[in-house]
């Protein structure tokens, strides 16, 4: 009996030692065995660890880029500028032998643009083509075309160019503006030609909406994004995950000239309105009443006995302007325009600009502690003076 027990103990010891060796040196042998015994369970486990088609689509924006990239072009501009005169150029002796040799130099610039029509219309920033003598557009497939300026709108920093319709450049799809569905946190792609390195796609999210009071444009309602935007991206496309245009990349906040995660784009609703007016008439028409306004501070609100700082204080009225004819006076507080409440001075400017020149508009005011309403015939906003 003792001999049998001794043999059994030695067999168990050898079996445990063998199992330890296999577990250490050949663990896949045990995995194979487990698979053969519990195959159904392991199959389920393998399926759960394999990325599905849906998860691959969520983690990749290749399809959105494929749709939008062909509609974003590179814009190259050149401008002839006068070089500084030689110090001796005014000397009679120099003039006698060399004449008036005033040198000129050519300054080049770069940016991006978005094809908005198969007829060859391209939307970009005004500052990209400002003062350019020659404009060349390069498509994503390497073709190059001469472009002409159809019209510009410095106050929104937008411009429309045109290349020959024979170029057959693909037009981008516009995102729907109904209900203003864009939300903070939505994923966006910025497409352009940063630093002239070539077509580049960067991704990020919508960081904020309705950014204003930045001192960039007269009319500001920017989309803020952390998608990398650098010099050369100006005029390029900001698109959603469907590849549809939601904005025109315009400016960045930077202390070193490069992206710091704060970029600004003009929303498609504003860009499309400006674009359509320029294509139709060559310019943009906005409403105007001829007043100078200032923000209402808490101190001013208290002195005017107002419950809040909403509204815009009339600081000046241009003589003979629609406001002057309507009886609006300095010291009045503008509260509403055609029933729409005025939030601040910039909002008042946007509401007036949105009115059609020649029509009558209702202007709600606060005067001497009382609310009154006057009628003003909306005028046409003058073009900004050129520097």
C-alpha positions as CSV (number, residue, x, y, z in Angstrom):
1,X,0.0,0.0,0.0
2,X,2.8,2.4,0.9
3,X,4.4,1.6,-2.5
4,X,1.2,2.5,-4.4
5,X,0.9,5.8,-2.5
6,X,4.5,6.6,-3.2
7,X,4.0,6.0,-6.9
8,X,0.8,8.2,-7.0
9,X,2.6,11.0,-5.2
10,X,5.5,10.9,-7.6
11,X,3.1,10.9,-10.6
12,X,1.2,14.0,-9.3
13,X,4.5,15.7,-8.7
14,X,5.7,15.0,-12.2
15,X,2.4,16.1,-13.7
16,X,2.4,19.4,-11.7
17,X,6.0,20.0,-12.8
18,X,5.1,19.3,-16.4
19,X,2.1,21.7,-16.3
20,X,4.4,24.4,-14.8
21,X,6.9,24.0,-17.6
22,X,4.3,24.1,-20.3
23,X,2.6,27.1,-18.8
24,X,5.9,28.9,-18.7
25,X,7.4,27.9,-22.0
26,X,4.4,27.0,-24.2
27,X,1.3,28.8,-22.9
28,X,-0.3,28.7,-26.4
29,X,-0.7,24.9,-26.0
30,X,-3.1,25.5,-23.1
31,X,-4.9,28.2,-25.1
32,X,-5.4,25.8,-28.0
33,X,-6.8,23.2,-25.6
34,X,-9.2,25.7,-24.0
35,X,-10.4,26.8,-27.4
36,X,-11.2,23.3,-28.4
37,X,-13.2,22.8,-25.2
38,X,-15.0,26.2,-25.0
39,X,-14.9,27.3,-28.6
40,X,-18.3,29.2,-28.6
41,X,-17.2,31.4,-25.7
42,X,-13.8,32.2,-27.2
43,X,-15.4,33.1,-30.6
44,X,-17.6,35.6,-28.8
45,X,-14.6,37.1,-27.1
46,X,-12.7,37.4,-30.4
47,X,-15.6,39.2,-32.0
48,X,-15.8,41.7,-29.2
49,X,-12.1,42.6,-29.5
50,X,-12.2,43.0,-33.3
51,X,-13.0,46.7,-34.5
52,X,-16.4,46.8,-36.3
53,X,-17.0,48.8,-39.5
54,X,-19.0,51.3,-37.5
55,X,-16.1,51.9,-35.0
56,X,-13.7,52.4,-37.8
57,X,-15.9,55.0,-39.4
58,X,-16.2,56.9,-36.1
59,X,-12.4,57.0,-35.6
60,X,-11.7,58.1,-39.2
61,X,-12.7,61.2,-41.1
62,X,-11.2,60.0,-44.4
63,X,-14.6,60.1,-46.2
64,X,-15.2,63.7,-45.1
65,X,-11.8,64.8,-46.2
66,X,-12.2,62.9,-49.6
67,X,-15.4,64.9,-50.3
68,X,-14.1,68.3,-49.3
69,X,-10.4,68.4,-50.2
70,X,-10.9,68.6,-54.1
71,X,-13.0,71.8,-53.5
72,X,-10.2,73.7,-51.6
73,X,-7.6,75.5,-53.7
74,X,-4.3,77.2,-53.1
75,X,-4.2,81.0,-53.9
76,X,-0.9,82.7,-54.9
77,X,-0.8,86.4,-55.2
78,X,1.8,88.9,-56.4
79,X,1.9,92.7,-55.8
80,X,4.3,95.2,-57.3
81,X,5.6,97.6,-54.8
82,X,8.1,100.5,-55.1
83,X,11.4,100.0,-53.5
84,X,13.0,102.7,-51.4
85,X,15.0,105.2,-53.5
86,X,18.8,105.2,-53.4
87,X,20.2,108.0,-51.1
88,X,22.0,109.5,-54.1
89,X,19.0,109.4,-56.4
90,X,18.2,113.1,-55.8
91,X,21.8,114.2,-56.5
92,X,22.1,116.1,-59.9
93,X,25.4,114.4,-60.6
94,X,23.9,110.9,-60.1
95,X,20.8,111.8,-62.1
96,X,22.9,113.1,-65.0
97,X,24.8,109.8,-65.4
98,X,22.2,107.2,-64.3
99,X,18.8,109.0,-64.8
100,X,15.7,108.3,-62.6
101,X,16.1,104.6,-61.8
102,X,13.3,103.9,-59.4
103,X,13.4,100.2,-58.6
104,X,10.3,98.0,-58.1
105,X,9.9,94.8,-56.2
106,X,7.3,92.0,-56.3
107,X,5.8,90.8,-53.1
108,X,4.2,87.4,-53.1
109,X,1.5,86.0,-50.8
110,X,-0.4,82.8,-50.3
111,X,-3.7,81.6,-48.9
112,X,-6.5,79.2,-49.6
113,X,-9.9,79.4,-51.2
114,X,-13.1,77.3,-51.4
115,X,-14.8,76.5,-54.7
116,X,-18.5,77.3,-54.2
117,X,-19.8,76.9,-57.7
118,X,-19.0,74.7,-60.7
119,X,-19.1,78.0,-62.7
120,X,-15.7,78.8,-61.2
121,X,-16.6,81.0,-58.3
122,X,-14.2,80.8,-55.3
123,X,-14.8,82.2,-51.8
124,X,-11.8,83.4,-49.8
125,X,-10.7,86.1,-47.3
126,X,-10.4,89.7,-48.4
127,X,-7.0,90.0,-46.8
128,X,-5.7,87.1,-49.0
129,X,-6.2,89.1,-52.2
130,X,-6.1,92.6,-51.0
131,X,-4.1,94.9,-53.3
132,X,-2.9,91.9,-55.4
133,X,-1.9,92.6,-59.0
134,X,-2.0,89.0,-60.1
135,X,-3.8,86.0,-58.6
136,X,-3.2,82.4,-59.5
137,X,-5.3,79.5,-58.3
138,X,-3.9,75.9,-58.0
139,X,-6.3,73.0,-57.7
140,X,-5.7,70.0,-55.6
141,X,-4.8,68.0,-58.7
142,X,-2.0,70.3,-59.7
143,X,-3.7,72.5,-62.3
144,X,-3.2,76.2,-62.3
145,X,-5.5,79.1,-63.4
146,X,-5.5,82.8,-63.5
147,X,-8.2,84.3,-61.3
148,X,-10.1,87.6,-61.3
149,X,-11.7,89.4,-58.3
150,X,-15.5,89.4,-58.7
151,X,-16.0,91.5,-55.6
152,X,-14.9,92.1,-52.0
153,X,-16.3,92.9,-48.6
154,X,-13.6,94.2,-46.3
155,X,-16.0,94.6,-43.4
156,X,-16.5,90.8,-43.2
157,X,-13.1,90.0,-44.6
158,X,-14.6,88.0,-47.6
159,X,-13.9,88.1,-51.3
160,X,-15.1,86.2,-54.3
161,X,-12.8,85.2,-57.2
162,X,-13.5,83.5,-60.5
163,X,-11.6,81.1,-62.7
164,X,-12.7,80.1,-66.2
165,X,-15.7,77.7,-65.9
166,X,-13.8,75.4,-68.3
167,X,-11.7,74.5,-65.3
168,X,-14.6,72.4,-64.0
169,X,-13.5,72.6,-60.4
170,X,-15.8,70.6,-58.0
171,X,-17.9,72.7,-55.7
172,X,-18.2,72.1,-52.0
173,X,-21.5,71.2,-50.3
174,X,-22.8,73.8,-47.9
175,X,-23.9,72.6,-44.4
176,X,-27.5,73.4,-43.6
177,X,-28.0,76.6,-41.6
178,X,-31.6,75.8,-40.6
179,X,-31.8,75.9,-36.8
180,X,-28.1,76.6,-36.6
181,X,-27.4,73.0,-35.7
182,X,-23.6,73.5,-35.1
183,X,-22.8,72.9,-31.4
184,X,-19.8,73.4,-29.1
185,X,-18.0,70.1,-29.1
186,X,-18.8,69.1,-32.7
187,X,-15.8,67.6,-34.6
188,X,-14.5,69.8,-37.4
189,X,-11.8,69.6,-40.1
190,X,-9.7,72.6,-41.3
191,X,-8.5,72.3,-44.8
192,X,-5.9,74.7,-46.5
193,X,-2.4,75.3,-47.5
194,X,-0.5,76.3,-44.3
195,X,2.9,77.9,-44.9
196,X,2.7,76.8,-48.5
197,X,3.6,73.2,-47.7
198,X,0.6,71.8,-49.7
199,X,-2.9,70.6,-49.0
200,X,-3.3,69.8,-45.3
201,X,-6.2,68.5,-43.2
202,X,-6.3,69.1,-39.5
203,X,-9.0,68.1,-37.0
204,X,-10.4,69.5,-33.8
205,X,-13.7,70.5,-32.2
206,X,-15.9,73.6,-32.1
207,X,-14.5,75.4,-29.0
208,X,-17.0,78.3,-29.0
209,X,-19.7,80.0,-31.1
210,X,-20.6,83.6,-31.7
211,X,-17.1,85.0,-30.8
212,X,-17.1,88.8,-31.3
213,X,-15.5,92.0,-29.9
214,X,-12.1,90.7,-31.2
215,X,-11.3,93.8,-33.3
216,X,-10.7,91.6,-36.4
217,X,-13.6,92.7,-38.6
218,X,-16.5,95.2,-38.4
219,X,-19.0,92.3,-38.4
220,X,-17.9,89.4,-36.2
221,X,-19.7,86.2,-35.3
222,X,-16.8,83.7,-35.4
223,X,-16.7,80.0,-34.9
224,X,-13.8,79.2,-32.6
225,X,-11.9,75.9,-33.1
226,X,-8.8,74.2,-31.8
227,X,-8.2,72.5,-35.2
228,X,-4.7,73.7,-36.2
229,X,-5.0,76.8,-38.4
230,X,-1.7,78.4,-39.5
231,X,-0.7,81.2,-42.0
232,X,-1.7,80.1,-45.4
233,X,-4.9,78.5,-44.1
234,X,-6.8,81.8,-44.5
235,X,-9.7,81.5,-46.9
236,X,-9.7,77.7,-46.5
237,X,-12.6,75.5,-45.5
238,X,-13.8,74.5,-42.1
239,X,-16.0,71.4,-42.6
240,X,-18.1,69.0,-40.6
241,X,-17.8,65.2,-40.4
242,X,-19.9,65.0,-43.6
243,X,-17.4,67.1,-45.5
244,X,-19.9,70.1,-45.8
245,X,-18.7,73.7,-45.4
246,X,-19.5,75.3,-42.1
247,X,-17.0,78.2,-42.1
248,X,-14.2,80.0,-43.8
249,X,-10.9,79.9,-41.8
250,X,-9.9,83.5,-41.2
251,X,-7.7,84.3,-38.2
252,X,-5.7,82.8,-35.3
253,X,-4.7,83.9,-31.9
254,X,-0.9,83.5,-31.7
255,X,2.1,84.8,-29.8
256,X,4.6,83.1,-32.1
257,X,3.0,83.2,-35.5
258,X,1.9,79.5,-35.4
259,X,-1.2,77.7,-34.2
260,X,-1.9,77.8,-30.4
261,X,-5.2,76.0,-30.6
262,X,-7.4,79.2,-31.0
263,X,-8.6,79.7,-34.6
264,X,-11.5,81.6,-35.9
265,X,-13.8,81.0,-38.9
266,X,-16.6,83.0,-40.5
267,X,-19.8,81.0,-40.2
268,X,-21.3,79.7,-43.5
269,X,-24.5,81.6,-43.0
270,X,-22.7,85.0,-43.1
271,X,-20.3,83.8,-45.8
272,X,-23.0,82.5,-48.0
273,X,-25.1,85.8,-47.8
274,X,-22.0,87.9,-48.7
275,X,-21.1,85.5,-51.5
276,X,-24.5,85.5,-53.1
277,X,-24.7,89.3,-53.0
278,X,-21.2,89.7,-54.6
279,X,-22.0,87.2,-57.3
280,X,-25.3,88.9,-58.1
281,X,-24.3,92.6,-57.9
282,X,-20.5,92.7,-57.4
283,X,-20.8,94.2,-53.9
284,X,-22.6,93.9,-50.5
285,X,-25.4,96.2,-49.5
286,X,-26.2,96.8,-45.8
287,X,-28.6,99.0,-43.9
288,X,-27.4,102.2,-42.1
289,X,-29.0,104.9,-40.0
290,X,-25.9,107.1,-39.3
291,X,-25.3,107.0,-35.6
292,X,-22.3,106.6,-33.4
293,X,-22.9,104.3,-30.5
294,X,-21.0,103.1,-27.4
295,X,-21.4,100.2,-24.9
296,X,-23.5,100.7,-21.8
297,X,-21.4,100.1,-18.8
298,X,-22.8,99.3,-15.4
299,X,-22.1,102.9,-14.3
300,X,-24.0,104.3,-17.3
301,X,-26.9,101.9,-16.7
302,X,-27.1,103.1,-13.1
303,X,-27.1,106.8,-14.2
304,X,-29.8,106.2,-16.8
305,X,-31.7,104.2,-14.2
306,X,-31.8,101.1,-16.5
307,X,-32.3,97.6,-15.1
308,X,-29.4,96.1,-17.2
309,X,-26.6,97.0,-19.6
310,X,-28.6,95.7,-22.7
311,X,-28.8,98.3,-25.5
312,X,-26.6,100.8,-27.1
313,X,-26.0,104.4,-26.1
314,X,-26.3,106.9,-29.0
315,X,-23.2,109.0,-28.7
316,X,-23.6,111.0,-32.0
317,X,-25.9,111.4,-34.9
318,X,-24.7,112.3,-38.4
319,X,-26.4,115.4,-39.8
320,X,-28.9,114.6,-42.5
321,X,-28.7,110.9,-41.8
322,X,-31.8,108.6,-41.5
323,X,-31.4,108.8,-37.7
324,X,-31.3,112.6,-37.8
325,X,-34.4,112.7,-39.9
326,X,-36.2,110.3,-37.6
327,X,-35.5,112.5,-34.6
328,X,-33.0,110.3,-32.8
329,X,-30.8,112.3,-30.5
330,X,-27.4,111.8,-28.7
331,X,-28.2,110.4,-25.2
332,X,-30.9,108.2,-26.4
333,X,-30.5,104.5,-25.6
334,X,-31.3,102.2,-28.5
335,X,-33.3,99.2,-27.2
336,X,-34.8,97.4,-30.2
337,X,-34.9,97.3,-34.0
338,X,-38.0,96.1,-35.7
339,X,-39.0,94.3,-32.4
340,X,-35.6,92.6,-32.0
341,X,-33.9,93.5,-28.7
342,X,-30.4,95.1,-28.9
343,X,-27.9,93.3,-26.8
344,X,-25.0,95.6,-27.2
345,X,-23.4,98.1,-29.6
346,X,-22.1,95.4,-32.0
347,X,-25.4,93.6,-32.0
348,X,-27.1,96.9,-32.9
349,X,-24.7,97.3,-35.9
350,X,-25.6,93.8,-37.1
351,X,-29.3,94.3,-36.8
352,X,-29.2,97.6,-38.7
353,X,-26.9,96.1,-41.4
354,X,-29.4,93.3,-42.0
355,X,-32.2,95.7,-42.9
356,X,-33.0,96.5,-46.6
357,X,-32.1,100.1,-47.6
358,X,-35.1,102.2,-48.5
359,X,-37.6,100.5,-46.2
360,X,-39.0,101.8,-43.0
361,X,-37.7,100.4,-39.7
362,X,-39.0,100.7,-36.2
363,X,-36.5,101.9,-33.7
364,X,-37.2,101.4,-30.0
365,X,-35.5,104.0,-27.7
366,X,-35.2,104.9,-24.1
367,X,-35.4,108.7,-23.6
368,X,-35.6,110.6,-20.4
369,X,-36.6,107.4,-18.5
370,X,-39.4,106.6,-20.9
371,X,-39.5,104.1,-23.8
372,X,-40.5,105.5,-27.2
373,X,-40.5,104.2,-30.8
374,X,-39.7,106.1,-34.0
375,X,-39.8,105.3,-37.7
376,X,-36.6,105.6,-39.7
377,X,-36.1,105.1,-43.5
378,X,-33.1,102.8,-43.6
379,X,-30.2,104.1,-45.7
380,X,-27.4,102.3,-47.5
381,X,-24.2,101.8,-45.5
382,X,-21.3,103.7,-47.0
383,X,-18.2,101.8,-48.2
384,X,-15.4,101.8,-45.6
385,X,-12.6,104.2,-46.5
386,X,-9.4,102.6,-48.0
387,X,-6.2,103.0,-46.1
